[in-house]
């Protein structure tokens, strides 16, 4: 019973009858049962209904396809890429540093106390990242936007978007759009989950409209113990690591360095003498963009243009791990480099490496029993050991030693001095960047001497300081030594001269090779000579290096470039000797003339002639055996031999330099003996094989890049795969070509040795560079703030000269006012930021550029301005105000440069107004239009017009046709009809407008960062400052027009005419009557019926009148009531509004105060 | 930046290249001591004429020459190009002198260049216009210069000393040049020649042709020499004749040799060039040039020694890719070019001699010069 009950109470299972699973099931079932699926789709539904429409659709599809395709760009970065710059940007107080800190902590397990300057970390086996915190002022934002590879925009989720974010986005957009990722923070402030979700959604969609649909917006939900949660940081780091960077056109054509270290290397005494002297600085950073050649000029953002005094490649402070096959990074490979933040263990200088070791980790090994001469001792020992021991061999402190040292000028070193140097290297500067500015690091290339007499207690000491080879050396010459020193002083000097010149030559060579060449041994070069004698054994380890440096057999390169002077002079001397023998007395110029065409390559005044003809020693080519030599160079010869000839060269090796030298000389003397005819037929490398290999490589690389591309494109929601398969067309071919070219370049460049490679292609991107720059203003060092990025950008050909640029400009839609012509704007263009005065214009239909007083509201216009030239197609962004406390949107306009020029073609309308002073039939003399006859001459033949529309032409100055003392500037004009004296004559013309040649670079790095830069002020600012009202031209104001009513005189018809008129047209002159005539006086007596009708009509009229009046009164009453109601409502709403506003102001004020407090 | 910093140079050597490279790299230059110690100091007529030519094709360039002409200040402007330009060259040098820099300059103009040059068309010192037309223009095409719009029309001949020739040069403008890998010399498949005679009997041409063809008899059957006898207004003002030979190889290299014979040109001092005083018979000229062509072929390389300078300049102006070319022994002019390129564009070449053939393979990375003055459409 009970069981039954249970059964009945239970619901029986009901199978599903709908839904996707059931549908599928039923289909399978049907198939099983063999039921034919007779439900065919309507065939007409998919047929082409309209040919036009189908065509249109197809065209659209194709266009869409094409839009996706972009022209492949050549990737010319070979080798290790520099670390990617990840800029973290956001409004103040949003948690930028915390994000960086937690990311760094995540990647390296290190705590960063504070974020100052770029922080480089090794993130993976092939990837490094440099984190940069974007400062809050607009200058910093601009510089950051120019270097960012990825921008992380932090947004306070609880507050919403702030202007900074959008400003930064806009700046990035014009400077080439790097990758962007949004991160919402402060989400823990939401208590309501639903509200949180809503806000997220809203912000995400707003973010998408600004960038693109599907842009990544990341959420950091909140802080745990003052840190973001580890899981979220991990996720964020993953997103960062998978982002792919695409090249931006400006950056791939300009080298740039984001400095992560700055040192002042001015000689300290120079600073002591004058604190405000120009400084020499060195900047360190990874080279990005493209290769940097030696002679390049650079622009330091916020400072100015400088030429590089020295470039040195450095070993990477944060190298990628070796390419061993393993998964992930080992802990010790998780390197970390942030010199400005004061962490990281290694510091490199041109001639030293500083290792920061904690004191408790240092253990000094025991030195030998005899401390004095470590050099003589270490016979069988390791050289390195000796070196280290010699470092420990310091009895005295640096100061003590300094007092006692002998500093020899030229090569003769006492042990103490050299020891001192080494010691300094080891000890003095590991603390970090700040202490070093006072150290004695000198400019590498300059050599200058100071001599100083110092009176000290132990007699007279002469002090001599010398700046050389990057070091300060002060020679102390004691009195007793002085005498014999003086004795061979001259001698010494000569020696010195020699030594110096030698040194200089070395240095010059180094300078040309930029001493970087051998990055591993560059450090030692300067020191080696001096240390030779002292350190004995220690110096042994350097010997091979030295030898390597010395033994460079002269090759063609040196002949052409390096030793040009010597070879050329030798040649000239030879020639001179010959001529001297013959005729000693000869006019000065004759020598060079006799030298003849082209032989004297080094002579400054040799003839400019590309032909080098020497018919004298022509072979007799008519003879057969002579011809046999070149038989194979003709199609009639042996083809296989000829083919061999071309092949050989590819595999030619570099050991033949000397022989080539011989060849070269041959030419100079004009004869030719090919004594090396040893045909190297046994070449191991086949050209075709090489080519094939190249192609393969290219293909492989191509495939990879394509895959990457696909990954990128998938984000856009279009599936490119199918199209790719369909169309292996133009783009693919281009890509392949580019890749082949790249591989070819690599092949060629890899053949070269490191020195020549740097000579030929410049420093490769990704190298860590030390840039030395001389004579920068002292403010740059004084006001240096590591939180602001120091951007050093290379300047291309022609970009350092100024000219007029024409740009297509549009006022930013969020900027409230239109821009005024000739109001200064600050532009950020290329690497530069400067203030300039634009003139706006628009192109008329006939191609004329008409000046505009103001930019159009929602339209592009042309802007012409003066400034350092940039290549066309460079975007720029304009500002009017850089101050941080501005409320509105600071970007005033965005623009792109179209063209540059050395002159402008802007015109504006001009209307010359004149009045006739004398009229003779159709000719009139016009005054007031021109001021002089000369001016008239300029306008001869131009057309004029009167107000009434009578057209005419300016003929000539009318002086001679008027009386003698007529004033100047009266023009004779002819018109198509006679004009009146009351007419006004216009001449409409166009006058060229000059664009002011003004530009003022923003020197924001030369002032305290919190101060806003002020340049030229706008009219408005000046007016408000000086309390000047806006000038008003009274004539331009609109006034009510008062017209007198015209009084016409009665029409008078002449009597003669009257007589001839027909009677009907004749005026009927009736005398005025005194009494009204009969018609008027006559009374009307109506018939009774008529009267009745009349009365009725009158009644009706009355009735309707009354009705209308009643209606009107009613309406009026109604309106009155309505008005009263409205007034009442208004009062209420006003009250409410006021309260609301008050509340809002109060909160805003509070917030502002808080912010101000936060900033302080 | 307000002050322009000038690059300081000395002497009149490689004047054309200095001007050309200064203009292309927009470096203002000052050249001092131009023939300061010479009998005739300062810039010569053709150099002044070249400066005028640069002024014609470019906009806003500033040229200052001091009184004696020994110091030149040149601030380059923007190369404009344009149509219907006319320049009358000084008669002290022939058209080849002007054409060499102008060809390169025209490539980097704002608009395609079309200019009419008047003066001496051929002389023994410089490239003959025939050679420019038939060999030099082909070299340009190698670097990605479109062949349409690249043309040289010889409208009238003119030889020294009076000139009177006229040529019409059209050069298209390019965005940038593409790097070349040009090491294959190939084998000479045909030789073409152009002789001309102006105000003299065409017999001279015939004898030159005959003699020149005789030299090639042993080597190649495919030799054809065209003649171009001018008379009347097209023949210029002075009598003379000349020959230009171009050998084309299977790899598309053009190797040329040319000369022209005319009355000695009066030097500025009034005396007549001594060596040129006695003229050779036309047969000898033909043989000489033919032999010279063979000499050039023997030297090897993808261009002849005269065109080395142009080749190097073009290589250096390419995109930032590796160019590789093979030349025969380096000519002094070529070496000069290499030095100038390093100075102005910072382009260094690396050299690899090929001892088996006596040629040198030069490799460089182009400076990546882009024609910036072209308007963005």
Interface residues (C-beta under 8 A of the other chain):
Chain A: X74 X76 X253 X290 X291 X293 X294 X295 X296 X304 X305 X555 X556 X557 X560 X561 X564 X587 X588 X589 X590 X592 X593 X597 X598 X599 X601 X603 X604 X605 X606 X607 X608 X609 X610 X611 X612 X613 X615 X618 X619 X620 X621 X622 X624 X627 X629 X630 X631 X632 X633 X634 X635 X636 X637 X639 X642 X645 X646 X648 X649 X650 X652 X654 X656 X657 X659 X660 X663 X664 X666 X667 X668 X672 X674 X676 X677 X678 X679 X680 X741 X744 X745 X748 X749 X752 X756 X759 X760 X761 X762 X797 X798 X800 X801 X802 X803 X868 X869 X871 X872 X873 X896 X897 X898 X899 X900 X901 X902 X903 X1001
Chain B: X1 X4 X10 X11 X12 X13 X14 X15 X16 X17 X24 X25 X26 X28 X33 X34 X35 X37 X38 X39 X40 X41 X59 X60 X77 X78 X96 X97 X100 X124 X125 X126 X127 X179 X181 X183 X184 X185 X186 X187 X188 X189 X214 X215 X218 X219 X220 X221 X250 X259 X287 X288 X290 X291 X292 X294 X295 X297 X298 X300 X305 X306 X307 X308 X309 X310 X319 X320 X321 X322 X324 X326 X329 X330 X331 X332 X333 X335 X336 X338 X339 X342 X345 X346 X348 X349 X350 X351 X352 X353 X354 X355 X356 X357 X358 X359 X360 X361 X363 X364 X365 X367 X368 X369 X370 X372 X373 X374 X375 X376
